[in-house]
Amino acid sequence: MAERNADFPLFTEKNLYIFLKISIFPYSFNFLTFFMKSLFRLLTLVAMFGFSATAGAANFRTVVIDPGHGGHDNGGQWGKVYEKHLALDTAVRLEATLKRMGYQTVMTRRSDYFISLPQRVSTGNKYKNAIFVSIHYNYTWKENVSGLETFYYNREGQRLAQYVQSCLVRQTRTVDRRAKFARFYVLRNSKLPAILVEGGFVSNEKERNRMKSGYFRESIARGIAEGIQRYRRAG
């Protein structure tokens, strides 16, 4: 089969013309010619767009890191354990790891202050050859729920999320809640491949105790960094 495909490539103007002439012979010659040329241009543009999008994603050198919440927005909270502090600490650790790996980094916030969602997205969209990584920790009223999950909105985000999720689970050895589609503001409005990482549940006692350990937060940072590296190498 491989040899036959090589001898008769699918997307050439000549092959499309022959196929359409045979299949749509009742139509006029002029209409057939116009239709064939239009379809060929469309297929060419689609192929070029797909290739450019993939190439752009593979060649990034900048990671925009977005620590969730901040300031008056504590995020998930249990006692004195605040999501906003966990997210910022993990983001700082991720930045250090990525810099050691040779990446350039941008932080949407570096201390405990509030940033709106549009501001976060605007910061990321200033960069072209980059990806966007938002860091959060989860919360639910069901105290038995646990695990890590990574959210995405589009195809490139899905690829990035799958690599990061896999590496996170391997680094932390915790419950895999998988990569999932979501319509979070920072994901659907980002022009970059974007993901949102949930590093466990503040509402779960076992995970909350792990989060309070710098070693666990470092494991989260290493998992995200490893996933980013694998995504880039995959191209």
C-alpha positions as CSV (number, residue, x, y, z in Angstrom):
1,M,0.0,0.0,0.0
2,A,2.8,2.4,0.8
3,E,4.3,2.2,-2.7
4,R,0.9,2.8,-4.4
5,N,0.4,5.9,-2.3
6,A,3.8,7.2,-3.2
7,D,3.1,6.8,-6.9
8,F,-0.3,8.6,-6.7
9,P,-0.1,11.4,-4.2
10,L,-3.5,12.6,-3.1
11,F,-3.3,16.4,-3.0
12,T,-2.1,17.5,-6.5
13,E,-4.1,19.7,-8.9
14,K,-4.0,17.1,-11.6
15,N,-5.3,14.2,-9.5
16,L,-8.1,16.4,-8.1
17,Y,-9.1,17.4,-11.6
18,I,-9.2,13.8,-12.8
19,F,-11.2,12.7,-9.8
20,L,-13.8,15.5,-10.1
21,K,-14.1,15.1,-13.9
22,I,-15.0,11.5,-13.4
23,S,-17.2,12.0,-10.4
24,I,-19.1,15.1,-11.5
25,F,-19.2,14.7,-15.3
26,P,-22.8,16.0,-15.7
27,Y,-21.7,19.5,-14.8
28,S,-20.2,21.9,-17.3
29,F,-16.5,22.0,-18.0
30,N,-16.1,25.6,-16.8
31,F,-17.8,24.9,-13.5
32,L,-15.7,21.8,-13.0
33,T,-12.5,23.7,-13.6
34,F,-13.5,26.5,-11.2
35,F,-14.6,24.1,-8.5
36,M,-11.4,22.0,-8.8
37,K,-9.1,25.0,-8.6
38,S,-11.0,26.4,-5.6
39,L,-10.9,23.2,-3.7
40,F,-7.2,22.7,-4.4
41,R,-6.4,26.2,-3.1
42,L,-8.5,25.5,0.0
43,L,-6.7,22.2,0.7
44,T,-3.3,23.9,0.3
45,L,-4.2,26.6,2.7
46,V,-5.5,24.1,5.3
47,A,-2.3,22.1,5.0
48,M,-0.1,25.2,5.4
49,F,-2.1,26.4,8.4
50,G,-1.8,23.1,10.2
51,F,1.9,22.9,9.5
52,S,2.6,26.4,10.7
53,A,0.6,26.0,13.9
54,T,2.5,22.8,14.8
55,A,5.8,24.3,14.0
56,G,5.1,27.4,16.0
57,A,4.2,25.3,19.0
58,A,7.3,23.3,18.8
59,N,9.7,26.2,18.5
60,F,8.7,28.2,21.6
61,R,11.4,29.3,24.1
62,T,9.2,31.3,26.5
63,V,6.9,30.0,29.2
64,V,4.3,32.4,30.7
65,I,3.6,31.2,34.2
66,D,0.4,32.3,35.9
67,P,0.0,31.7,39.6
68,G,-3.7,31.7,40.3
69,H,-5.6,34.0,42.6
70,G,-3.8,36.5,44.9
71,G,-4.5,39.5,47.1
72,H,-8.1,39.5,48.3
73,D,-8.8,36.4,46.2
74,N,-7.5,33.5,48.4
75,G,-8.8,30.7,46.1
76,G,-9.4,27.4,47.8
77,Q,-8.8,27.6,51.6
78,W,-8.7,25.3,54.6
79,G,-7.7,26.8,57.8
80,K,-4.5,28.8,57.1
81,V,-3.7,26.9,53.9
82,Y,-4.5,29.2,51.0
83,E,-4.4,28.2,47.4
84,K,-3.0,31.6,46.4
85,H,0.2,31.0,48.5
86,L,0.6,27.4,47.2
87,A,0.2,28.5,43.6
88,L,2.7,31.3,43.9
89,D,5.3,29.1,45.6
90,T,4.9,26.4,43.0
91,A,5.2,29.0,40.2
92,V,8.4,30.4,41.6
93,R,9.8,26.8,41.8
94,L,8.7,26.1,38.2
95,E,10.3,29.3,37.0
96,A,13.6,28.3,38.6
97,T,13.5,24.8,37.1
98,L,12.6,26.1,33.6
99,K,15.5,28.7,33.7
100,R,17.9,25.9,34.5
101,M,16.6,24.1,31.4
102,G,17.3,27.1,29.2
103,Y,13.8,28.6,28.9
104,Q,12.8,32.2,29.2
105,T,10.0,32.9,31.7
106,V,7.4,35.5,32.4
107,M,5.4,35.6,35.6
108,T,1.9,37.2,35.7
109,R,2.5,38.0,39.4
110,R,5.5,37.7,41.8
111,S,3.9,38.4,45.1
112,D,0.5,38.4,46.9
113,Y,-1.6,40.8,44.9
114,F,-4.7,40.5,42.8
115,I,-4.7,40.4,39.0
116,S,-7.8,40.2,36.9
117,L,-8.4,37.4,34.4
118,P,-8.1,39.8,31.4
119,Q,-4.8,41.1,32.7
120,R,-3.4,37.6,33.0
121,V,-4.4,36.7,29.4
122,S,-3.1,40.1,28.1
123,T,0.3,39.4,29.7
124,G,0.5,36.1,27.9
125,N,-0.7,37.3,24.6
126,K,2.1,39.8,24.3
127,Y,4.4,36.9,23.4
128,K,4.4,34.9,20.2
129,N,6.8,32.0,20.6
130,A,5.5,31.0,24.0
131,I,3.1,28.8,26.0
132,F,0.8,29.7,28.9
133,V,0.7,27.7,32.1
134,S,-1.7,28.6,34.9
135,I,-1.1,27.0,38.3
136,H,-3.9,26.3,40.8
137,Y,-4.8,24.0,43.6
138,N,-8.3,22.5,43.8
139,Y,-11.1,22.6,46.3
140,T,-14.5,20.8,46.8
141,W,-17.0,20.3,49.6
142,K,-16.4,16.5,49.1
143,E,-13.4,16.0,51.4
144,N,-12.6,12.5,50.0
145,V,-12.0,13.7,46.4
146,S,-8.3,13.8,45.5
147,G,-5.9,13.9,42.6
148,L,-4.2,16.0,40.0
149,E,-5.8,17.3,36.7
150,T,-4.7,19.5,33.9
151,F,-7.2,21.5,31.7
152,Y,-7.0,22.7,28.1
153,Y,-9.3,24.4,25.6
154,N,-7.9,23.7,22.1
155,R,-5.9,21.0,20.3
156,E,-2.4,22.3,21.0
157,G,-3.5,22.9,24.6
158,Q,-4.6,19.3,24.8
159,R,-1.3,18.0,23.6
160,L,0.6,20.1,26.2
161,A,-1.9,19.1,28.9
162,Q,-1.4,15.4,28.2
163,Y,2.3,15.6,28.5
164,V,2.2,17.7,31.6
165,Q,-0.4,15.5,33.3
166,S,1.5,12.3,32.6
167,C,4.7,13.8,34.1
168,L,2.9,15.3,37.1
169,V,1.4,11.9,38.1
170,R,4.8,10.2,37.7
171,Q,6.6,12.8,39.8
172,T,4.0,12.9,42.6
173,R,2.6,9.4,42.5
174,T,-0.9,10.6,43.2
175,V,-4.4,10.0,41.7
176,D,-4.6,10.7,38.0
177,R,-7.7,12.8,37.2
178,R,-6.4,13.1,33.6
179,A,-6.2,16.0,31.1
180,K,-9.7,17.5,30.5
181,F,-11.4,20.1,28.3
182,A,-12.6,23.3,30.0
183,R,-13.8,26.7,29.1
184,F,-11.8,28.7,31.7
185,Y,-11.3,32.3,30.7
186,V,-7.5,32.2,30.7
187,L,-7.7,29.1,28.4
188,R,-10.3,30.1,25.8
189,N,-8.9,33.7,25.5
190,S,-5.2,32.8,25.2
191,K,-3.6,33.0,21.8
192,L,-0.9,30.6,23.0
193,P,-1.1,26.9,23.7
194,A,-2.5,27.1,27.2
195,I,-3.1,24.8,30.1
196,L,-4.4,25.1,33.7
197,V,-2.9,22.8,36.3
198,E,-4.7,21.8,39.4
199,G,-2.1,20.4,41.8
200,G,-4.4,18.5,44.2
201,F,-7.2,19.3,46.6
202,V,-6.8,21.7,49.5
203,S,-10.1,20.2,50.8
204,N,-8.6,16.7,51.1
205,E,-6.7,16.2,54.3
206,K,-4.0,13.8,52.9
207,E,-3.3,16.0,49.9
208,R,-3.4,19.2,52.0
209,N,-0.7,17.8,54.3
210,R,1.4,17.0,51.2
211,M,0.9,20.5,49.8
212,K,2.3,22.0,53.0
213,S,5.6,20.2,52.2
214,G,8.1,22.1,50.0
215,Y,9.1,18.7,48.6
216,F,5.6,18.1,47.2
217,R,5.4,21.5,45.6
218,E,8.8,21.0,44.1
219,S,7.6,17.7,42.6
220,I,4.7,19.6,41.1
221,A,7.1,22.1,39.5
222,R,9.4,19.3,38.2
223,G,6.4,17.5,36.7
224,I,5.2,20.6,34.9
225,A,8.7,21.4,33.6
226,E,9.3,17.8,32.4
227,G,5.9,17.8,30.6
228,I,6.8,21.1,28.9
229,Q,10.1,19.7,27.8
230,R,8.6,16.6,26.4
231,Y,5.9,18.6,24.5
232,R,8.5,20.8,22.9
233,R,10.7,17.8,21.9
234,A,7.7,16.1,20.4
235,G,7.2,19.1,18.1
